[in-house]
């Protein structure tokens, strides 16, 4: 009984110490778990803690969600996520996300930007996707260590289904599967994954099979303009990223790069999010050194704080709404397309009949298709949603519940339907060789960043 009482007091003491403030130090998996539990307990009205699964070694993959409705999705409230520490030895992002949580909970109700962010969106933060890799890493380690990989020695950012290739690094890992299931269970609209090894914002596509997406060495997505805007939003709100000259001889104009133009990546998470998750994701490289000394963390926070906030606000770009029948019932799996943007996987409404489309301000024509009914076409003028913390709201209402045409559902989107097998594989080696020849030894180290 005495021992139980002592342990309970120690646990309460650790919870109380977190409330006083998060220190600028590296925190192991157990410390993160205790901290997140403390936040969830002390700010229970607008936070919720949950796990999306476990690592190979059985560590929980904890996610803290912040929002006016933290327990469940609400129609019209967009879902956002940050993912850190996908590579276990790239540790700055892991700590930045902890400090972001600390900043958000302490400023909710006091700072107007923080309050409007939390009230208008649902923010999910996964500080560590690869806790096993972190535990296998040790500072200082600026270039590379075995902690990059998960416990099965697999690079998690080469482990997702690929848009342009069937060449997988290995069987799908528990951490990868947990994130894939998470993406499919939530209607995420915008995301970023945090890495280290240079300082740049990278955007899709990361791969190509030499098709129409490849333009002057850039693998362009149908939403290329939006991705450039998102990357620049982060780089120009970061104190130095936009200069593009942070780490040796590597230079990135505006502090951004197309993933494929930088180097080819098969099985990456950001392309998976965009193509199969209907979620725009970019990759944020936050430090030249993968595992820098802890005394630099306070400076990293000052460099990234405004950028982390500004990027989250972009979840309100474009337009959102529902597809409904004449009686106001939601229509799930309706295809909502924007003319001139032919996404590999058509964007469909969720179970609530909701759609979200990130678009820059301008005029766009939408075509909404429901099986057995005449497609609906509508031209909308899109304002700058982030300024008001809300995308334009527009519901598409089908006036008849009876079939009126021979229109059919869009083809199911799978990896098998949308890659070119040998074409992608044949491009990998020459493209990689050209990069090495042109970039030199400094750039070569960048090939293992993302």
N, C-alpha and C positions, 0 to 999 in steps of 0.2 A: 504493500500500500504506500509506504514511504517513497519507494522508487518511482511508482506511478505518479505520485503527487509532484515529485521533483521534475520528472520528464514533462508533465503537463505544464508546470510553471516555466520551464525552459522554452517550450513551444509557444506559450503565450508571450513570453519575452521576445522571442524572435519575431512574432507577428507584430508586436508593438514597435519594435525597432524599425521595421520597414515603413510604418506609418510616418515616422519622423523624417524619413528621406532616403532615397536610393543613392548610394555612393557611386563614385566613378571608379569602378573596379570591375574585373571580370568575375562573373558569377557562374558557379557550376550548376549542373542540372537540378540538384536538390535545392539549392538556394533560389533558383528561378521558380521552382514549384512553390516554395514557401512564400515567396514574394507575391506571386500571382494569386495564391489563396488569400493572402492578406488583403490585396486590392479588392478581390471579389467580395470579401467579407465586409470591408469597411466602406465600399461604394456600391452596395448591392442594388440600389435603385436604378443604376444605369450601367452596370457591368454584369457579365456572366462568364464563368470559367468552364470550359469543357475540353475534352480530349478528342482528337480525331483518330487516335490509334496509338500504336506503340512501335518503338524502334526494334531493330533486330535483338538488342539486349534487354528489351522489355521496358525501356523508359517511355513515359507518357509524352505524346506530342501535344502539349498544352496550347490552347488558344484562348485568349481573353477577348471578349466582344464588348464593345462600348456602343451605347445607343439609347434613345428614348424608350425603345422596346427591345431590350437586350436578349430576351428569352426566345423570341421567334420573329420570323419575317413578317413584315406588314406590307400590304399592297401600297406601292408608290414610294417606298423607302428603299433606295438603292443599297446594295451590299458591296462593301469594299474590303480588301485584305492586303496585309503586308506579311511576307514570309522572309525570315532571316535564317542565317547559318545553315543553308543547304549544303555547303561545303564546310565540314566541321572545323577546319583550320582558318576560315575566314570569319573573324569574330567581331569585327566592329559593328556590323549590322545588327547582330544579336543584342549588343548593349544599347545601340541607338533605339531599338524597338522597346526595350525596357524603360529607357528614359522618356520615350514618347508616351508610353502608358502613364508614367509618373506625371508628366507634364499635363496630359489631358485630364486625368482625374482631379488633379489639384487646381486646375483652372476652369473646370466646368462650373458655370454659373457666375464666374467672375470675369472671364475673358470672352468677348462677344464672338470672336472667330471660333474658338474652341466650343463654345456653347452651341452655336449654329451648326457646326460640323456634327456634333454628337446628336443633336435633335433632328437633323435632316437626313442622316444616313446611319447605316449599321456597320461599324468598323471592327474587323476581325484582325487580331495580331497574333501570329505564330512566331515567337522569338527564335525557336530552334527547330528546324526540320530534321537536323542530323545531330542529336545530342550525343550519340555514341562517338561520332567523329570528333566532336569537341572534347570529350573526355580523353581521347587518344592524342590530342594536340598539346603542345607545350610552348610557351613564349620564351624568347621572341623568335618568330619564324616568319620572315618576310616573303619568302618565295614559295615554298611547297613543303608539305609533310603528309604522312600517311593519314592524318586526320581529315584530309580532304574527303575521303571515301567513307561509306558506312561500314559497319562491322563485317559485312560480307565482301569488303574491298571493291565496292561498286560505286561509280560516280553517279550520284542521283540526278545530276543535270545532263546525263546521257541515257536516262532510263525510261523516258516517257515515249509513248507512241509518237512516231514522226510523220509529219505531213507529206514529206517527199521521199521517204525511204522506209523500207521494212527492216533495215539493218539495225538490230537492237543490241545494246551492250551486253545484256544478260537478261535473265528472267526478271519480271517486275518485282521490285523490292518492297518490303512492308511499308517503308516510309513513303515511297512513290505511290503505292496503292492507296494509302491513307489520304494523300493529297488529291489523287484522282477521284476518290469517292466523295471527298469533301467538296470538290469543285462541282460534281454532279448533284450534290444534295442541296447546295445553295445557289441562288441566282446571282452570282458575283458579276459585277459590271466592270470593275477596275481593280488592278492589282499591281504590285511591284515585288520583286524578290531581290534581296540585298546580298551583295557579294563583296569581295575585296581582292586586291592585287593591282589595281589601277584606279583612276578616278574618271568615270564616264557613265553616261546613261545610254544603254543599248536597247534597240527595239526590233521587233520582228520584220521580216523572217530571219531565222538563224540558219536556214538551209534552203536549198533550191535543187531542182532537177533540170535546170536549163530551159524551163518553159517561159511563158509570157511574163511571169513575175520577175524575171531577171532582166534588169535594165541598167546598162553601164556599170555592172558589177554590184548593183544593189538589188537584193531580193525584196521587191516591193509588195506589200500587202494591198488589198483593195482600200484599206483605211490608212494608207501611208501618211497622208496629211495630218491625221489625228495623232498618229504615233510620233511624228516629228514634234508636234505641239506638246505632247505629254513629256517627251524627253527634254525638250527645252524648258518646259515649266520647272522641272526639277533642277536642271543645270543652271538656270539663271536665278533661281531662288537660293541655290547653294552659294556660299561665299566665294568659291574659287573654281568649281567644276567647269563653268562656262568658258574659262580661259583656255581649256583644252590642252594645257601643257604642264601637267602635274608630276608625271612620273618618268623621268629620264627623257629619252628621245621620242617616245610615243606622243603623237599629237592628234587631237580630235577637235575639228572645228566646232565651235559652240559647245564643246564638251559632250557631244552626242555621236552615236554611230549606228548604222544599220548592222545588225548582228552578223549577217552573212558577209557583208563587205569587210568586216573586221577579220573574221575567220569562220569557217564552216563548223556548225555544231549539229550533230544528229541526236535526236531524242531529248531536246531541250524542253524545259517547263514553260517558257513564255509562249512558244508556238503552240503547245498543247492547250494552254489556257485560251488563246485567241481562237484557234480553229475549232476545238471540240467543246470548250467551256463557255463560248460566247462572252469571254472576259478579256478585256484588253490588259495585257501585262507587259511591263518593261523590266529590264535588269539594271540595277543600280550598283555600280562598283564604287565603293566609298573610301578606299585607302590604298596607297601604294604598297604598303606592307600588310600582308594578310593578317598577321598576329602581332600588332605593335605593342610597345610598352603601355601599361595601364595608365601612366601619367599623361598620355595623349588623349584619353577618352573625353575629357571635358572640352578640349578644343574641337574634337570631332562632333560633339553635340552642338556646339555653337555654329559649326559649318553647316550642319544638316537640319537643324530644327525648323527653320522657315520653309525649307524645301519639302520636308516631310508633310507639313501642314498644307502647303500650297498644292502638292500633288493630290492629296486626299480630296481636296475641294473639286478637283476635275471630274469626280464621279458624277457631277451634275451637268456635264456637257450634254448637248443634244436634246433628245426627246424621249419621253417615257409615257406609258399608258397601258390600256388593256384592249384586247379584241373581244367584243361582246356580241351576243345574239340580240334579237329584237326585244327579248324579255329581260335583258341585262345580265344574262348568265355568261360567265367567262368561257372563252373557247381556247382550250390548251392546244399546243402544237400547231397553231396557225403560223404560217410563214410570213415574216415581215421583212421585206427587202427594200433596199434603197437603190433606185435606178443608178447605174454606173458603178455600183460596188458589188461585184459578184463574189461573195464570200464562198470559200471552198465548201463549208457546211452552212446551209441556209440558217439564218437566225429565226428561232421559233419561240412562241410564247410558252411560259412555264405553266404549271398546273393552275395558277390563278388567272391565266389569260394575259399575263403581263409581258411587255417587251420593254427593253431599254436599248437605245442606240446612241452611242457617243458620236457626236458630230460637231464640227466647228460651226460658228454662226454662218448662216447662209440659207439659200433656198434649195430644197430637196424634194424629189418626188418619191413617194412610197407606194409599193404595191403589196397588198395583203392578200394572201391566198388561203382559202379554207376548202378542203376537199368537197366537191359537189356543188360549189357555189361560184358565182361570177366573182373574179378577182376585184378587189376594191383598190382604186388608185386615188391618191390625194397628194397635193403639193403643199408643203408647209414651209413657213419662214421661221428659221431656228434662231433664237436670240442667244446671248452669252449667259448660259445657265449658272456657271459658277459664281457670277457676281451676286445673284440672288439666292444662292444655295438651293436651286431647284431647276431641273431641266424643264423644258416646255412639256406640258401635259396634254396629250391628245388621245382620245379613245376612238377606235374604229368600231362602228356598230353595223353589223349586217342586218338589214331590215327584214329579211325573209329567213325563216327557219327551214324552208323546204328547198331541196336541191334545184338549182336553176341552170347548171352547166355541167360539162364533162371534165372540169378541172380535177386534178388528182394531187395527192400529197407529194411533197418533194421527196426525192430519193433519200433513203436513210444514209447517214454519213458515217463511214467507218474508215479505218486506216487502209483496209484493202481496196476501197473504192477510190481513194484519193492520193495514191502515191504511184511512182513509176518504177519501182523495184530497181532493175539494173541501171536505169538511166541515172538515178541519184548516185549509186555506188561508183559508176564510171567517172563521175565528176569530182568525187572527193579527193582522190590522190593528186591530180594535176592542180586543182585549186589550192590545196594545202602546200604543194611544192612551190607554187608561185609566191604564196604569202611568205614562206621562209626565205626565198631568194631575195625578195624585195625588202623585207622588214628587218632582217638581221637578228642578232641574238637578243636584243632588248625586246623587240616585238614578239619573239618566240615565247618569252616568259608569259606574255599576255594570253597565249593560246590556252592556258590552263586557268584562266581567271573565272569565267562564267560557269 
